[in-house]
Amino acid sequence: MPYNLGKHGRSDVMAEQIQDITLSTKVGNSLTEPPSFDVAATTKTLLWKLDTRVLPVLALLFLCSFLDRTNVGNAKILGLEKSLHINDHQYASGLAIFYAFYIASELPSNLVLKKVSPQIWLPFLTAIWGIIGMCLGFVQNYAGFLVVRAFLGLAEGGLLPGMVLYLSGLYTRGELALRIGLFYTTASLSGAFGGLLARGLSAVGPQGSIDAGWRWIMIVEGLLTFVVGALAYFILPNSVSEARFLTTDEHECAAYRLANDSPRGVLPGSPCTGPERFQWSEVRRGIINPQLWLSGTAYFSILVGLYSFGLFLPTIIADLGYTANEAQLWSVIPYAVASVVTVITAIVSDRLRLRGPVILATLPIAIIGYAVIANTHLDSVKFGMTFLMATGLYASVPPILVWISNNSAGHYKRATTTGMQLAIANCGGFVTAFIYPSSQKPQFYRSHTIVLGLLCYAWVAILVNVVYCAKVNRDKAAGKYVEFHGSEDDREPEFKMML
């Protein structure tokens, strides 16, 4: 079965790809036919190696990323505003400028990932923002706070879309949610770890100086981030084709699996190293994709809740009557519970090969939490609702994060949709920065109600996206996409949208 060269028309592509993935023999008669070895057994060892060699590194990178985004919440209740002589509005402006630069860097970062290579780009971003994060511990005024937060957003924005794009070249579509769920669990664990670390560092300095405490949070977490980024360079492979820890059979198995998971004519291997050339038409096709805007705006709504939860949970708990140090410890528990549920949800999503329906089941958990916490004055009930809020929000992220990647084929369209989805979603940072002002304490009725409304919208948008994807699949089955046969992308009639 020869490869369909489709619109690219390059006769040297097959030889180039086989050379890239270091095949010592052909896999069957082509890369889409069964190889001679036991695929099931080889796949098991292949996935084990990828899961144990790659995922822990990405988990550490993402832990550092989310830790950085939530540490200002801990620093706030430990005296950051008083030390820098800034008010509540100026603090919110610092959060907003971070997200402005964060969002601006996401799509460009994804488009250059292939050129620079993941092994260099992802660790480089991490190490750079680690250095910048350390600088935050030395700022003395509002201007310094804004400048450092701006550069921090610029450096940090490319990590998550880059990791999603990177993983889409290592795993098949039905395996992504669990893997992203595993490293995204570190986001919830970062809240727990950050709370414990903040509790320990809050006493650092002369006679437990509050000013020294929050500064040490920034310095120590920045240093840890730099070290993790530097070590990641020596561990991460650029793709399965360059993974030195894989055997020849495992390289062949990886090529076979990815070939059979792609649209007709799309070559296997990492999207970061494949032969596809950049085309603006693919960027445009990604931007006008209805799935992008439905999932992107739904993810935006979820992230408003997620970021506000991470930034203001210590404040919410402190307002229940706990001291600042006690609030750091109590904030650990909701995150820990959410991490377990997030992994279970990701497993279910992959096993069922469903994204939207899983989100439709998890989002109501957070919706209930916000509805109750906005309307109760009982402290014990408020704390109980933080468990529902964290669980529903975090568990919804892995399926929605991989959904657009699952349904996009062609490297540059996938790079565009994954980058743009996160750019749209992270606009939630602007909302987050301003909807939880201190004037709303202790009830935060308006703040919680805004998030509640957004989550209700997200549920509806996810439902519409499920219906849209199902319609595309019906249209392909009815022959309405036959004109795109050989297009080498997600318009191929054989390429089915994942619901």
C-alpha positions in Angstrom: 0.0 0.0 0.0 2.0 3.0 -1.2 1.8 6.3 0.7 -0.6 8.9 -0.7 1.6 12.0 -1.2 -1.5 14.2 -1.6 -1.1 17.9 -1.8 2.6 17.9 -0.7 3.7 15.7 -3.7 7.2 15.0 -2.3 8.7 11.7 -3.5 11.5 11.8 -1.0 9.3 12.0 2.0 9.2 8.2 2.7 12.9 7.8 2.6 13.4 10.8 4.8 10.9 9.7 7.3 12.3 6.1 7.5 15.8 7.5 8.0 14.5 9.8 10.7 12.9 7.0 12.7 16.0 4.8 12.3 14.1 1.8 10.9 16.5 -1.1 10.2 13.8 -3.0 8.3 10.5 -2.2 6.7 7.5 -2.7 8.9 5.5 -5.2 6.9 5.0 -4.0 3.3 4.4 -0.4 4.5 4.3 1.5 7.7 0.5 1.1 7.8 0.6 -2.8 7.6 1.2 -5.0 10.7 4.9 -5.5 11.5 6.4 -9.0 11.9 6.9 -8.7 15.7 4.2 -8.8 18.4 2.7 -5.3 18.3 0.7 -5.7 21.5 3.7 -6.7 23.6 6.0 -4.2 22.0 3.4 -1.4 22.5 3.3 -2.3 26.2 7.0 -1.8 26.7 7.0 1.2 24.4 4.4 3.0 26.5 6.0 2.0 29.7 9.3 3.6 28.6 7.6 6.8 27.4 5.5 7.0 30.5 8.5 6.6 32.8 11.1 8.6 30.8 9.1 11.5 29.4 6.0 12.1 31.5 7.8 12.7 34.8 10.0 15.3 33.2 6.9 17.1 31.7 5.2 16.8 35.1 8.0 18.6 36.8 8.1 21.3 34.2 4.3 21.8 34.5 4.6 21.7 38.3 7.0 24.6 38.2 4.7 26.4 35.8 1.6 26.2 37.9 3.5 26.7 41.1 4.7 30.0 39.7 1.2 31.1 38.7 -0.2 30.4 42.2 2.7 31.5 44.4 1.6 35.1 44.3 -1.6 34.1 46.0 0.4 32.7 48.9 2.7 35.7 48.8 -0.2 38.1 49.0 -1.4 36.9 52.4 2.2 36.9 53.6 2.7 40.6 53.1 3.5 41.2 49.4 1.2 44.1 49.0 2.3 45.8 52.2 6.0 45.2 51.4 5.8 46.7 47.9 3.3 49.5 49.0 0.7 48.4 46.4 -3.1 48.3 46.6 -5.5 45.6 45.6 -6.0 47.1 42.1 -2.3 47.3 41.5 -1.9 43.7 42.6 -4.6 42.7 40.1 -2.8 44.7 37.4 0.3 42.7 38.0 -1.7 39.5 37.4 -3.3 40.9 34.3 0.0 42.0 32.7 1.4 38.5 33.3 -1.5 37.0 31.4 -1.2 39.5 28.6 2.3 38.5 27.8 1.6 34.9 28.5 -1.2 34.8 25.9 0.8 36.7 23.4 3.6 34.1 23.4 1.6 30.9 23.1 0.9 30.6 19.4 4.3 32.0 18.2 6.0 29.6 20.6 4.1 26.6 19.1 5.0 27.7 15.6 8.7 27.8 16.3 8.8 24.6 18.4 9.5 22.5 15.3 12.3 24.8 14.2 14.1 24.9 17.5 13.2 21.4 18.7 11.3 20.4 21.8 14.4 19.1 23.6 15.9 22.7 23.5 12.8 24.9 23.6 10.8 23.4 26.5 13.7 23.3 28.9 14.9 26.7 27.8 11.6 28.3 28.5 11.5 26.7 32.0 15.0 27.7 32.9 14.5 31.3 31.7 11.3 31.8 33.7 13.0 30.3 36.7 15.6 33.0 36.6 12.9 35.7 36.1 10.8 34.2 39.0 13.8 34.5 41.3 14.0 38.2 40.4 10.5 38.7 41.8 11.9 38.1 45.2 14.1 41.2 44.9 11.6 43.7 43.5 11.1 46.8 45.7 8.1 48.7 44.1 5.1 48.5 41.8 7.1 49.2 38.7 9.5 46.4 39.3 6.6 44.1 40.1 5.0 44.8 36.7 8.2 44.4 34.7 9.1 41.1 36.2 5.5 39.7 35.8 5.5 40.8 32.2 8.7 38.9 31.4 7.6 36.0 33.4 4.4 35.7 31.3 6.4 36.0 28.1 8.7 33.1 29.0 6.1 30.9 30.5 3.4 31.1 27.9 4.8 28.6 25.4 5.2 25.7 27.8 1.8 24.1 28.0 0.8 24.4 24.3 4.3 23.1 23.5 3.9 20.1 25.7 0.5 19.2 24.3 1.9 19.4 20.7 5.0 17.4 21.7 2.9 14.6 23.3 0.7 14.4 20.2 3.7 13.1 18.4 4.5 10.5 21.0 1.1 8.9 21.8 -2.0 8.0 19.8 -5.2 10.1 20.1 -6.8 7.6 22.5 -3.8 7.7 24.9 -3.4 11.5 25.3 -6.0 12.3 28.0 -4.5 10.0 30.5 -0.9 11.2 29.9 -1.9 14.9 30.0 -4.1 14.1 33.0 -1.1 12.6 34.8 1.1 15.7 34.2 -1.8 18.1 34.7 -2.4 16.5 38.1 0.8 18.2 39.1 -1.1 21.4 38.8 -3.4 20.4 41.6 -0.4 19.0 43.5 1.4 22.3 43.0 -1.3 23.9 45.1 -0.6 21.4 47.9 3.2 21.7 47.5 3.0 25.4 47.2 1.0 25.7 50.4 3.4 23.5 52.3 6.5 25.3 50.9 4.9 28.7 51.7 4.2 27.5 55.2 7.8 26.6 55.7 9.3 29.7 54.1 7.0 32.1 55.8 9.1 31.9 58.9 12.4 32.6 57.0 14.1 35.8 57.9 14.9 37.8 61.0 12.5 36.8 63.7 10.1 35.3 61.2 9.9 38.5 59.1 6.8 38.5 56.9 8.6 40.5 54.2 11.5 38.0 54.0 8.9 35.1 54.0 7.2 36.0 50.8 10.5 36.9 49.1 12.0 33.6 49.9 8.9 31.9 48.3 9.8 33.5 45.0 13.6 33.0 45.3 13.5 29.3 46.3 10.7 28.4 43.8 12.6 30.2 41.0 15.8 28.4 41.8 14.0 25.0 41.8 12.5 25.9 38.4 15.8 26.7 36.9 17.4 23.5 38.0 14.4 21.4 36.7 14.6 23.2 33.3 18.4 22.6 33.0 18.0 18.9 33.9 15.2 18.4 31.4 17.5 19.3 28.5 19.5 16.1 29.1 16.5 13.8 29.5 13.8 14.8 27.0 14.0 13.3 23.4 12.9 15.3 20.5 10.6 12.6 19.3 10.2 8.8 19.4 12.5 8.6 16.4 15.3 10.1 18.5 14.6 8.4 21.8 17.8 6.5 22.6 16.1 4.5 25.2 13.9 2.7 22.6 15.0 -0.5 20.8 14.7 -0.9 17.0 11.5 -2.9 17.3 10.0 -0.1 19.6 11.0 2.5 17.0 9.2 0.5 14.3 6.2 -0.1 16.6 6.0 3.7 17.3 6.0 4.5 13.6 3.3 1.9 12.9 1.0 3.1 15.7 1.3 6.7 14.7 0.7 5.9 11.0 -2.4 4.0 11.8 -3.7 6.7 14.1 -3.3 9.5 11.5 -5.4 10.5 8.5 -4.6 8.7 5.2 -1.3 9.9 3.8 -0.1 11.6 7.0 3.3 10.3 7.8 4.1 8.9 11.3 6.5 10.4 13.7 6.6 13.5 15.8 4.9 16.6 14.5 8.0 18.4 15.7 10.4 16.6 13.3 8.2 15.6 10.3 8.8 16.9 6.8 5.7 19.1 6.5 6.5 22.6 5.4 5.0 25.7 7.0 1.9 27.1 5.2 -0.2 30.1 6.3 -3.3 28.3 4.9 -2.9 25.7 7.7 -2.7 28.5 10.3 -5.8 30.1 8.8 -7.7 26.7 8.7 -6.9 26.3 12.3 -8.1 29.7 13.3 -11.5 29.5 11.6 -12.2 26.0 13.0 -15.5 26.1 14.9 -14.2 23.5 17.4 -11.4 25.9 18.3 -13.8 28.6 19.4 -16.2 26.3 21.2 -13.6 24.4 23.2 -11.4 27.5 23.6 -14.2 29.7 25.1 -15.3 26.8 27.3 -11.8 26.3 28.5 -11.6 30.0 29.1 -14.5 29.7 31.4 -13.0 26.8 33.3 -9.6 28.6 33.6 -11.3 31.6 35.2 -12.5 29.3 37.9 -9.2 27.4 38.1 -6.9 30.4 38.3 -9.1 32.3 40.7 -9.3 29.2 42.9 -5.5 28.9 42.9 -4.9 32.6 43.5 -7.5 33.2 46.1 -8.0 29.9 47.9 -5.5 30.9 50.7 -7.5 34.2 51.1 -10.8 32.4 51.2 -9.6 30.0 53.9 -8.0 32.7 55.9 -11.3 34.6 55.9 -12.9 31.5 57.5 -11.0 32.4 60.6 -7.6 30.7 60.1 -4.2 32.5 60.4 -2.1 33.0 57.3 0.1 30.0 58.2 -2.9 27.8 59.0 -4.5 28.8 55.6 -1.4 27.5 53.8 -1.8 24.1 55.4 -5.6 23.8 54.9 -5.3 24.7 51.2 -3.4 21.5 50.6 -6.4 19.2 51.2 -8.7 20.2 48.3 -5.8 20.0 45.8 -4.9 16.6 46.9 -8.4 15.2 46.5 -8.7 16.9 43.1 -5.5 15.3 41.8 -6.8 11.8 42.4 -10.1 12.5 40.7 -8.3 14.1 37.7 -6.3 11.0 37.0 -9.4 8.8 37.3 -11.3 11.0 34.9 -8.5 11.0 32.4 -8.4 7.2 32.4 -12.1 7.0 31.8 -11.9 9.6 29.0 -9.2 7.5 27.2 -10.9 4.2 27.8 -14.2 5.4 26.4 -12.4 7.6 23.7 -14.7 10.4 24.7 -13.9 14.0 25.6 -17.0 16.2 25.6 -19.4 13.8 27.4 -16.8 13.3 30.2 -16.5 17.1 30.6 -20.4 17.3 30.7 -20.3 15.0 33.6 -17.5 16.7 35.6 -18.3 20.3 35.2 -21.6 20.1 37.2 -19.5 19.2 40.2 -17.8 22.6 40.1 -21.0 24.3 39.2 -22.7 22.9 42.4 -19.7 24.0 44.5 -19.8 27.6 43.2 -23.6 27.8 43.5 -23.5 26.8 47.2 -20.4 28.7 48.3 -21.8 32.0 46.8 -25.0 31.6 48.9 -23.9 30.2 52.2 -22.6 31.9 55.3 -21.5 28.7 57.1 -17.7 28.5 57.3 -17.7 24.7 57.3 -19.9 24.5 54.2 -17.7 27.0 52.4 -14.6 24.9 53.0 -16.5 21.7 52.0 -17.5 23.4 48.7 -13.8 24.1 47.9 -13.5 20.3 47.4 -16.2 20.3 44.8 -14.8 23.4 43.1 -11.3 22.0 42.8 -12.5 18.5 41.8 -14.9 19.7 39.0 -12.4 22.2 37.6 -9.3 20.1 37.5 -11.0 16.9 36.3 -12.5 18.8 33.3 -9.1 20.0 32.1 -7.4 16.9 30.6 -10.3 16.0 28.2 -10.7 19.6 27.0 -7.0 20.2 26.7 -6.5 17.2 24.3 -9.8 17.4 22.5 -8.7 20.0 19.9 -5.4 18.2 19.4 -7.2 14.9 18.8 -9.4 16.5 16.1 -6.6 18.4 14.3 -4.3 16.8 11.8 -1.4 18.3 9.9 1.4 19.7 12.2 0.8 23.4 11.6 -3.0 23.2 12.0 -2.5 21.3 15.2 0.1 23.8 16.3 -2.3 26.6 15.6 -5.3 25.1 17.3 -3.5 24.0 20.4 -1.7 27.3 20.7 -4.9 29.4 20.0 -7.0 27.3 22.3 -4.7 28.1 25.2 -4.4 31.7 24.1 -8.2 32.1 24.2 -8.5 30.2 27.5 -5.7 32.1 29.2 -7.6 35.4 28.6 -9.4 34.1 31.7 -6.4 35.4 33.6 -7.6 39.0 33.0 -11.0 38.1 34.4 -9.4 36.3 37.4 -7.2 39.3 38.2 -10.2 41.6 38.8 -13.2 39.5 40.0 -11.9 38.7 43.5 -11.1 42.2 45.0 -10.7 42.5 48.7 -13.9 44.6 48.8 -15.9 41.4 48.2 -14.6 39.7 51.4 -15.7 37.5 53.1 -18.6 36.3 51.0 -17.3 36.9 47.5 -20.9 36.6 46.3 -20.4 38.5 43.0 -17.1 36.9 42.4 -18.3 33.3 42.8 -21.5 34.1 40.8 -19.5 35.4 37.8 -17.5 32.1 37.8 -20.7 30.1 38.2 -22.2 31.8 35.1 -19.1 31.1 33.1 -19.1 27.5 34.0 -22.7 27.2 32.9 -21.8 28.7 29.6 -18.9 26.2 29.3 -21.2 23.3 29.8 -23.4 24.5 26.9 -20.4 25.2 24.6 -19.1 21.7 25.2 -22.5 20.2 24.4 -22.6 22.2 21.1 -19.1 21.0 20.3 -20.1 17.4 20.8 -23.1 17.8 18.5 -20.9 19.5 15.9 -18.3 16.8 15.9 -21.0 14.1 15.6 -22.4 16.0 12.6 -19.0 16.1 10.9 -18.7 12.3 11.4 -22.1 11.7 9.9 -21.3 13.9 6.9 -18.0 12.0 6.3 -19.9 8.7 6.5 -22.4 10.1 4.0 -19.6 10.9 1.5 -19.8 14.7 1.9 -16.0 14.9 2.4 -14.9 12.8 -0.5 -13.4 15.8 -2.2 -10.8 16.0 0.5 -9.5 12.4 -0.1 -5.7 12.7 -0.1 -5.7 16.0 1.7 -3.4 14.4 4.4 -5.2 16.2 7.3 -8.3 16.0 9.4 -10.6 16.6 6.4 -9.8 13.0 5.2 -13.1 11.0 5.0 -11.4 8.2 7.1 -10.5 10.6 9.9 -13.2 10.5 12.5 -13.7 13.3 15.0 -13.4 12.3 18.6 -16.5 13.3 20.6 
